[in-house]
């Protein structure tokens, strides 16, 4: 598994795919906790918390096993995290972005591009 992930991250498209999946796992793990806190009680609440813990542990193992230079790719990861978070908010929680989210999101995307593409 580690060698497959290492091969994937050696290619820019593979690294993008790994980061996109990692962003999805992180956002979904957080969404599980949110569902447990605000939309469930009793055993169902515990199930959401357990699912969130499992997904976040899997996210961490997955991202760290890929041996990706996380600091170098942080800009694009932040952008992916923002976009995935907005998609999960829309489709899981039925929350539409507001104008401040669109403006802030544009700044996040611009900052991510600067962090990713600027060569010093």
JOHU-V229621 format. One record per pair of residues at least 4 apart in sequence whose ideal C-beta (glycine too) atoms are under 7 Angstrom apart, sorted by the first residue. I is the first residue (numbers start at 0). GAP is how many residues later the second one is. D is the distance in whole Angstrom. If there is no record, write none. Layout:
[[I | GAP | D] [I | GAP | D]]
This chain:
[[0 | 4 | 6] [0 | 64 | 7] [1 | 4 | 6] [1 | 63 | 5] [2 | 4 | 6] [3 | 4 | 6] [4 | 4 | 6] [4 | 13 | 7] [4 | 60 | 6] [4 | 61 | 4] [5 | 4 | 7] [5 | 61 | 6] [7 | 6 | 4] [7 | 9 | 7] [7 | 10 | 6] [8 | 5 | 6] [8 | 6 | 5] [8 | 9 | 6] [8 | 57 | 5] [8 | 58 | 7] [8 | 59 | 5] [9 | 4 | 7] [10 | 4 | 7] [11 | 4 | 6] [12 | 4 | 6] [13 | 4 | 6] [14 | 4 | 6] [14 | 53 | 6] [14 | 58 | 6] [15 | 4 | 6] [15 | 60 | 7] [16 | 4 | 6] [17 | 4 | 6] [17 | 48 | 5] [17 | 50 | 6] [18 | 4 | 6] [18 | 54 | 6] [18 | 57 | 6] [18 | 58 | 5] [18 | 61 | 6] [19 | 4 | 6] [19 | 60 | 5] [20 | 4 | 6] [21 | 4 | 6] [21 | 37 | 6] [21 | 40 | 6] [21 | 41 | 5] [22 | 4 | 6] [22 | 54 | 6] [22 | 57 | 4] [22 | 58 | 4] [22 | 61 | 5] [23 | 4 | 6] [23 | 60 | 5] [24 | 4 | 6] [24 | 30 | 6] [24 | 33 | 6] [24 | 34 | 4] [24 | 37 | 7] [25 | 4 | 7] [25 | 30 | 7] [25 | 33 | 5] [25 | 55 | 7] [26 | 4 | 6] [26 | 54 | 7] [26 | 57 | 5] [26 | 58 | 5] [26 | 61 | 5] [27 | 4 | 7] [27 | 27 | 6] [27 | 60 | 7] [28 | 23 | 5] [28 | 26 | 4] [28 | 27 | 4] [28 | 30 | 6] [29 | 4 | 6] [30 | 4 | 6] [30 | 57 | 5] [30 | 61 | 6] [31 | 4 | 6] [31 | 16 | 5] [31 | 19 | 5] [31 | 20 | 3] [31 | 23 | 6] [32 | 4 | 6] [32 | 15 | 7] [32 | 16 | 6] [32 | 19 | 4] [33 | 4 | 6] [34 | 4 | 5] [34 | 5 | 6] [34 | 13 | 5] [35 | 4 | 5] [35 | 9 | 5] [35 | 12 | 3] [35 | 13 | 5] [35 | 16 | 7] [39 | 4 | 4] [39 | 5 | 4] [39 | 8 | 5] [40 | 4 | 5] [42 | 4 | 6] [43 | 4 | 7] [44 | 4 | 7] [45 | 4 | 6] [46 | 4 | 6] [47 | 4 | 6] [48 | 4 | 6] [49 | 4 | 6] [50 | 4 | 6] [51 | 4 | 6] [52 | 4 | 6] [53 | 4 | 6] [54 | 4 | 6] [55 | 4 | 6] [56 | 4 | 6] [57 | 4 | 6] [58 | 4 | 6] [59 | 4 | 6] [60 | 4 | 6] [61 | 4 | 7] [62 | 5 | 7] [67 | 5 | 6] [68 | 4 | 6] [69 | 4 | 6] [72 | 4 | 6] [73 | 4 | 6] [73 | 41 | 6] [74 | 4 | 7] [74 | 36 | 7] [74 | 37 | 4] [74 | 38 | 7] [74 | 39 | 7] [74 | 40 | 3] [74 | 41 | 4] [75 | 4 | 6] [75 | 36 | 6] [75 | 40 | 5] [76 | 4 | 6] [77 | 4 | 6] [77 | 30 | 6] [77 | 34 | 5] [78 | 4 | 6] [78 | 29 | 6] [78 | 30 | 5] [78 | 33 | 4] [79 | 4 | 6] [80 | 4 | 6] [81 | 4 | 7] [81 | 23 | 6] [81 | 26 | 5] [82 | 4 | 7] [83 | 4 | 6] [84 | 4 | 6] [85 | 4 | 6] [85 | 11 | 6] [85 | 19 | 7] [86 | 4 | 6] [87 | 4 | 5] [88 | 4 | 5] [88 | 6 | 4] [89 | 5 | 6] [89 | 6 | 6] [96 | 4 | 4] [96 | 5 | 6] [98 | 4 | 6] [99 | 4 | 6] [100 | 4 | 6] [101 | 4 | 7] [102 | 4 | 7] [103 | 4 | 6] [104 | 4 | 6] [105 | 4 | 6] [106 | 4 | 6] [107 | 4 | 6] [108 | 4 | 6] [109 | 4 | 7] [110 | 4 | 6] [111 | 4 | 6] [112 | 4 | 6] [113 | 4 | 5]]
